[in-house]
Amino acid sequence: MLAQIHVTFKEGVLDPQGKTVHHALNDLGYDEVLDVNIGKYLEIKLDSASEEEAEIRVREMCERLLANTVIESFRFSLVPTE
């Protein structure tokens, strides 16, 4: 099982790296860019007995370590592997 995890800042939390990239893109002439949000993408390979167990464990990993749930939100999907 492969967990694909996205971690991003919650709405309203300042993203200085995103703002810097946004301004740089505008300076390069990409005026259609209205906003940039930068986050983290993780892939974790799991050996889980079931998809339900994997979902529980991945959610726990995100809440305990991978995301600072005060300022970040996360979402994930599970992809079966052979």
C-alpha positions in Angstrom: 0.0 0.0 0.0 1.3 3.5 -0.9 0.1 6.5 1.1 0.3 9.8 -0.9 0.2 12.7 1.6 -0.2 16.4 1.0 0.4 18.9 3.8 -0.4 22.6 3.4 -0.9 25.7 5.5 -4.4 26.2 6.8 -6.4 29.1 5.3 -5.3 32.4 6.8 -1.8 31.2 7.9 1.0 33.3 6.3 3.0 31.4 3.7 6.2 33.5 3.2 7.7 31.1 0.7 4.5 31.0 -1.3 4.4 34.8 -1.3 8.0 35.0 -2.5 7.3 32.6 -5.4 4.1 34.5 -6.2 5.9 37.8 -6.5 8.8 36.3 -8.5 6.3 34.8 -11.0 4.6 38.1 -11.4 7.9 39.9 -11.8 8.7 37.4 -14.6 5.6 38.4 -16.4 3.2 35.7 -15.2 0.5 38.2 -14.2 -2.3 35.6 -14.3 -0.8 34.0 -11.2 -3.0 35.2 -8.3 -1.6 33.1 -5.4 0.9 30.4 -4.6 0.7 28.0 -1.8 3.7 25.8 -1.0 3.4 22.6 1.0 4.9 19.1 1.4 4.2 15.9 -0.5 5.2 12.6 1.0 4.9 9.0 -0.2 5.0 6.3 2.4 5.1 2.6 1.6 3.1 0.5 4.1 2.7 -3.1 4.9 -0.8 -3.1 6.3 -3.3 -5.9 6.7 -6.2 -3.8 5.3 -7.0 -0.5 3.7 -8.9 0.5 6.9 -5.9 -0.2 9.1 -3.6 1.7 6.7 -6.0 4.7 6.8 -6.0 4.7 10.6 -2.2 4.5 10.8 -1.5 7.2 8.1 -4.0 9.6 9.8 -2.2 9.0 13.1 1.2 9.6 11.5 0.0 12.9 10.1 -1.6 14.1 13.3 1.4 13.0 15.5 4.4 14.0 13.3 4.0 14.9 9.6 1.7 17.9 10.0 1.6 20.6 12.6 -2.2 20.5 12.9 -2.3 24.0 14.6 -1.2 25.7 11.3 -1.3 22.9 8.7 -3.9 20.6 7.2 -3.4 17.3 5.5 -5.1 15.0 3.1 -4.0 11.6 1.8 -5.0 8.8 -0.5 -4.1 5.2 -0.4 -2.9 3.4 -3.6 -2.8 -0.4 -3.7 0.7 -1.8 -4.7 1.9 -5.2 -5.5 
